[in-house]
Amino acid sequence: MVHPQLPTKNNFFEIHRVRATNSGTIAANRGELIRSKTTWWHPALIGIAAAVFRLPIWLTTIHQTFDEGVFLASNDLVRAGFTPFGDVFSSQGPLFLPMIRASQWLSFGDPRGGRTLMVVAGLGFSVAFYFIARKYMTDVSALVVSLLVATSGSGVLAAGPIQSDGLALAFSVAALAILLNRTDWWASGAAGVSLGAALAVKSLHVIPIVALIAIVLASRKAWRDLVTTGLTAATTVVLVSIPFGLAAVWNEYVMFHLAKDNTVPLLDNVSEGWRGLWQLDLPVVVIAAIAFIYRLSRGRSRETPGPSHLAPHWLPLLWLLFTLTLLTGFTPIGAGFSRALIFLVPVLLLTFLANNSVPTFALGVLVVGAVVWQATTVGVIRGNDASQQQNEMIEILTHIPDTRPIVSDDPGIVWASGQLSHPETVDPSFARFKTGYLTSEDVELSLLDPATCAYLALTGRFETTTIRVPADYAATSIPGVFVRSGC
């Protein structure tokens, strides 16, 4: 009778080591499956935080920035049947105003409904960033860092009031997240559509991510994916532009911005950027500094996820360098443009917190403190109510027939009164005057339009040039507000 060989002490441990390894592999694979099913609450929590921080702005009945006033007034004109890039001057991409219109429609026609799109945008770039951060840190660390992005002051400014910045960031970061997490046949196409949507909203600030995606795909030698992503992105831009006319979109979306004086004093811009970060996102600066100091003192954490060919280790630093180059050299950050800093906040955190530079528990405590700080100290998060003078102007305008347009250098006041801006002057920005896309003759012709009923010169934009107010416009009790006789 042959007895089976009994295990010796050495091969006994070897057998159990192999079994443990196999079990660990199965458990890891199963863990991936379990994680994909159970961590849905991470994106949900990030989305809730993004929505809560934007709710006060959504509820306000007055425009929060000059640009938001332009976009709200433009949306009212689109709702009334006027077309972007034709009747309505449109400085942003061809996808922007249609999405605002759709957002208002989905918000049951509420005049503030366009801001719903901004809530979704803030949720979008925060959640998309989470799926990128998971490639460089543990899930819990990725969660708390994404909460910091969702509640960022510059993020609320870029996607709270209606702006194109936050929406473009959401689409572009989503494209990068897809390519860093998926290699399915559809991934490159989906990323291309998302990237094309970003370019069809605001092209300049997504250039770093466009370059980054191209480099990532080239580093994988995924040439077919690179071509697919590029072609689908270009096709998306063309398809959403065709309804408005390619020439018209090119003229107002591209040539208008090229015609502006884009020179930026480097040192002044860096100073303005630092001031903006300090005012809007002080916790981001502090946490990034703590992470940098901790990394120097402790080195790489054992909690770091293993290397991935989909998410190269050099990506965060390269992304940061690209973004800093664009913001410091080509983007004026001061004078109301601090919202552009939201393009820096996610990658700044990713670069300094990758590899779990700070232990998860400590990071969680820091982020909770940061969220409380942001909620209680950053004024933009609470929104601005209408001033007494704005309410008085709105009261005057509400007595004008709602079919009669109003010429104003502050279109948000016209929107808040429920009236329509004159389509020729709905965007009276300084840049439009300086580039010749709007002239004093255009304003005067709008005032002479028989339908026009009021004229508002409130912000100094009309004072940069000589505008003759027709004699049948009478001054009101509010300086700068004129109402036409018969209105």
Salt bridges, closest charged atoms under 4 A:
GLU14 OE2 - ARG17 NH2 2.76
GLU32 OE1 - ARG35 NH2 2.87
ASP67 OD2 - ARG339 NH2 2.78
GLU68 OE2 - ARG115 NE 2.76
ASP76 OD1 - ARG79 NH2 3.55
ASP110 OD1 - ARG112 NE 3.08
ASP139 OD1 - ARG35 NH1 3.13
ASP139 OD2 - ARG134 NH1 3.81
ASP165 OD2 - LYS202 NZ 3.98
ASP165 OD2 - HIS205 ND1 3.74
ASP165 OD1 - ARG339 NE 2.82
ASP184 OD1 - ARG182 NE 2.71
GLU272 OE2 - ARG275 NH1 3.16
GLU395 OE2 - HIS399 NE2 2.99
ASP410 OD1 - HIS63 NE2 2.93
GLU444 OE1 - ARG468 NH2 3.12
ASP449 OD2 - HIS422 NE2 2.98
ASP472 OD2 - ARG484 NE 2.96
